Amino acid sequence: MRGEKHDRNLSFPASFGGRGYAPLESRVRIVGGGLTGILAAFQAHCMGARDIELYERLDRLGGIAQPDIVDGREMREGCIYFGPEGDPIRTLLEEHGAEFADFENRFGSVSTGADGLTYLDDFGGPSLPAKDIALTAPEGETLGDRLASYSGEIAEPLERYVRWHTGCEADDLHESAALPMAINRVFPAGAPLETLAEAKRSDDLANEVFGIPRKLWGYTSNARASLPVGGFDRLFAQCREALAKIGVRVHDSHFATAKRMLGEECAQDIVVWAASPIPLFKPLGIAAPRGPVRKFATYTFSAHWSGPVPFYVQNFTARGSVFRVYVYKSAGSVLLTAECVEKCDEAALKREIHTLLEGFDGALSIGPQLHQSFKPRWLFHSLGTITRLKELRDALAAHRGNRFVTGAWETYAKGEKFVEVQNDLQNALLAPVAVNAP
Ligand SMILES: Cc1cc2nc3c(=O)[nH]c(=O)nc-3n(C[C@H](O)[C@H](O)[C@H](O)COP(=O)(O)OP(=O)(O)OC[C@H]3O[C@@H](n4cnc5c(N)ncnc54)[C@H](O)[C@@H]3O)c2cc1C
């Protein structure tokens, strides 16, 4: 493969705007076979790279999005969705043979209202009985700074929620933790709707930090979403076939070391590090950050639910153990996953799930438990982690220029990761062409 000549008139898929990239001789080494690494391989190929290696430490691709399989059914540990038709990630995967089915995106939230629990349909954030929607611009980058921009009647319950969910104070986390905790938009239910709508229309900060349930506001941007036909396991099997077809060499059960990727052997190659960056710190002489590491427990049950499927409900009450319930279908069965801030007893867990779903349209019965796990998640960064990651990026840039692509480590949402890696890959792959151009 190496040094092979390529046709410069390759056709490029719509997801890259039909632009052509020169086929390149550089070897691209991708560390991590999660969604980011798989997409990076397809992206690099689209841009013209033809010598691509992908290393995955486990014996299967998919990373965090790949569920365990029990009796042919997927034990999903969270609700990872794709966008409707036209979503760039979905388009790129479809161009490589994956199939997706759209569904009506239904979800809800449970919060503490003035008189007990508030169940809110089609709103995935907290609803608080607050009237005061005055905001002050955040003074710093912590989640505490972000929350302090709200009035006290909004900030205080959110601070309690952060403590319950992560075990940390909001001041100890970076503000980006708002998104994985789903507190990036709050509905102040006591404020007049028209005043709130006007604030969102006229003020960027208000638009960013307040939300209005879509039935009250007619805003329908996330009304539809999609999931891979046949599930995530089939999606990643299709990706593996597609990678082989375009000549990407997948090395699974292969732990790529930082020492090797930063060493002489790979010095001329483009490296995409789409995995945890922690092993990169030591070789570059930077102290690794000690992030807030909190383990979350996940339990999956078989279930009957007469309401919409898929469906998820976020719990913002800061009480009990469950922070999200997700009802979905796999291999013809309805399953229910409860994501919890701590391990919990099965009977208490089932009672809590019933309470969280009883305010929504649908009758629930919960069957036997099929699966459980207890794992940390790399989703909540401290300010110190973000600072250290920047130091790491600077050191990598000094050491390798733009040929070391850092896999969008800070970002939670896969759409943002996709764009960041695409831009950095483009810089890395196009640079040699620019240098050689007459
Ligand atoms: C519960 C949950 C729900 C989510 N829901 C959504 C959602 O709805 N929408 C959304 O946009 N995002 C969501 N996300 C985030 C989204 O899942 C991630 O952005 C995406 O799946 C992460 O993919 P990744 O490849 O970056 O990381 P990972 O999936 O973590 O993949 C990293 C891979 O690298 C491998 N690896 C690590 N070190 C090495 C090494 N040294 N050598 C070789 N291999 C290595 C790992 O085994 C792993 O397979 C969710 C995340 C979680 C945890």
The ligand as an SDF file (V2000), in Angstrom:
LIG
                    3D

 53 58  0  0  0  0  0  0  0  0999 V2000
  -23.8400    6.7550   28.6390 C   0  0  0  0  0  0  0  0  0  0  0  0
  -23.4260    7.6270   27.5270 C   0  0  0  0  0  0  0  0  0  0  0  0
  -24.4150    8.1730   26.6870 C   0  0  0  0  0  0  0  0  0  0  0  0
  -24.0560    8.9940   25.6430 C   0  0  0  0  0  0  0  0  0  0  0  0
  -25.0270    9.5060   24.8280 N   0  0  0  0  0  0  0  0  0  0  0  0
  -24.6730   10.3070   23.7950 C   0  0  0  0  0  0  0  0  0  0  0  0
  -25.6520   10.8300   22.8830 C   0  0  0  0  0  0  0  0  0  0  0  0
  -26.8390   10.5560   22.9740 O   0  0  0  0  0  0  0  0  0  0  0  0
  -25.2210   11.6630   21.9000 N   0  0  0  0  0  0  0  0  0  0  0  0
  -23.9020   11.9680   21.7530 C   0  0  0  0  0  0  0  0  0  0  0  0
  -23.5530   12.7200   20.8430 O   0  0  0  0  0  0  0  0  0  0  0  0
  -22.9760   11.4530   22.5610 N   0  0  0  0  0  0  0  0  0  0  0  0
  -23.3260   10.6470   23.5680 C   0  0  0  0  0  0  0  0  0  0  0  0
  -22.3790   10.1480   24.3940 N   0  0  0  0  0  0  0  0  0  0  0  0
  -21.0160   10.4430   24.0920 C   0  0  0  0  0  0  0  0  0  0  0  0
  -20.6610    9.4810   22.9500 C   0  0  0  0  0  0  0  0  0  0  0  0
  -20.9730    8.1730   23.3570 O   0  0  0  0  0  0  0  0  0  0  0  0
  -19.2630    9.5410   22.6910 C   0  0  0  0  0  0  0  0  0  0  0  0
  -18.9910   10.8300   22.1360 O   0  0  0  0  0  0  0  0  0  0  0  0
  -18.7410    8.4860   21.7100 C   0  0  0  0  0  0  0  0  0  0  0  0
  -19.4170    7.2530   21.6730 O   0  0  0  0  0  0  0  0  0  0  0  0
  -17.3640    8.2770   22.2320 C   0  0  0  0  0  0  0  0  0  0  0  0
  -16.6260    7.6050   21.2640 O   0  0  0  0  0  0  0  0  0  0  0  0
  -15.0730    7.6530   21.3210 P   0  0  0  0  0  0  0  0  0  0  0  0
  -14.6030    6.7990   20.2120 O   0  0  0  0  0  0  0  0  0  0  0  0
  -14.5870    9.0540   21.3610 O   0  0  0  0  0  0  0  0  0  0  0  0
  -14.6560    7.0400   22.7410 O   0  0  0  0  0  0  0  0  0  0  0  0
  -14.8210    5.5560   23.2500 P   0  0  0  0  0  0  0  0  0  0  0  0
  -16.1140    4.9970   22.8550 O   0  0  0  0  0  0  0  0  0  0  0  0
  -14.4700    5.6000   24.6980 O   0  0  0  0  0  0  0  0  0  0  0  0
  -13.6950    4.7550   22.4650 O   0  0  0  0  0  0  0  0  0  0  0  0
  -12.3360    4.7510   22.8060 C   0  0  0  0  0  0  0  0  0  0  0  0
  -11.7830    3.3990   22.3770 C   0  0  0  0  0  0  0  0  0  0  0  0
  -10.3820    3.4140   22.5260 O   0  0  0  0  0  0  0  0  0  0  0  0
   -9.9660    2.1510   23.0170 C   0  0  0  0  0  0  0  0  0  0  0  0
   -8.6400    2.3650   23.6140 N   0  0  0  0  0  0  0  0  0  0  0  0
   -8.3380    3.0740   24.7250 C   0  0  0  0  0  0  0  0  0  0  0  0
   -7.0190    3.1280   24.9110 N   0  0  0  0  0  0  0  0  0  0  0  0
   -6.4580    2.4390   23.8870 C   0  0  0  0  0  0  0  0  0  0  0  0
   -5.1140    2.1490   23.5230 C   0  0  0  0  0  0  0  0  0  0  0  0
   -4.0550    2.6180   24.2080 N   0  0  0  0  0  0  0  0  0  0  0  0
   -4.8850    1.3940   22.4040 N   0  0  0  0  0  0  0  0  0  0  0  0
   -5.9170    0.9270   21.6780 C   0  0  0  0  0  0  0  0  0  0  0  0
   -7.2230    1.1800   21.9900 N   0  0  0  0  0  0  0  0  0  0  0  0
   -7.4840    1.9520   23.0690 C   0  0  0  0  0  0  0  0  0  0  0  0
  -11.0670    1.7640   23.9730 C   0  0  0  0  0  0  0  0  0  0  0  0
  -11.0990    0.3710   24.2200 O   0  0  0  0  0  0  0  0  0  0  0  0
  -12.2940    2.2410   23.2040 C   0  0  0  0  0  0  0  0  0  0  0  0
  -12.8110    1.2480   22.3540 O   0  0  0  0  0  0  0  0  0  0  0  0
  -22.7000    9.2840   25.4330 C   0  0  0  0  0  0  0  0  0  0  0  0
  -21.7190    8.7300   26.2720 C   0  0  0  0  0  0  0  0  0  0  0  0
  -22.0780    7.9260   27.3090 C   0  0  0  0  0  0  0  0  0  0  0  0
  -21.0130    7.3520   28.2110 C   0  0  0  0  0  0  0  0  0  0  0  0
  1  2  1  0
  2  3  1  0
  2 52  2  0
  3  4  2  0
  4  5  1  0
  4 50  1  0
  5  6  2  0
  6  7  1  0
  6 13  1  0
  7  8  2  0
  7  9  1  0
  9 10  1  0
 10 11  2  0
 10 12  1  0
 12 13  2  0
 13 14  1  0
 14 15  1  0
 14 50  1  0
 15 16  1  0
 16 17  1  0
 16 18  1  0
 18 19  1  0
 18 20  1  0
 20 21  1  0
 20 22  1  0
 22 23  1  0
 23 24  1  0
 24 25  2  0
 24 26  1  0
 24 27  1  0
 27 28  1  0
 28 29  2  0
 28 30  1  0
 28 31  1  0
 31 32  1  0
 32 33  1  0
 33 34  1  0
 33 48  1  0
 34 35  1  0
 35 36  1  0
 35 46  1  0
 36 37  1  0
 36 45  1  0
 37 38  2  0
 38 39  1  0
 39 40  1  0
 39 45  2  0
 40 41  1  0
 40 42  2  0
 42 43  1  0
 43 44  2  0
 44 45  1  0
 46 47  1  0
 46 48  1  0
 48 49  1  0
 50 51  2  0
 51 52  1  0
 52 53  1  0
M  END
$$$$
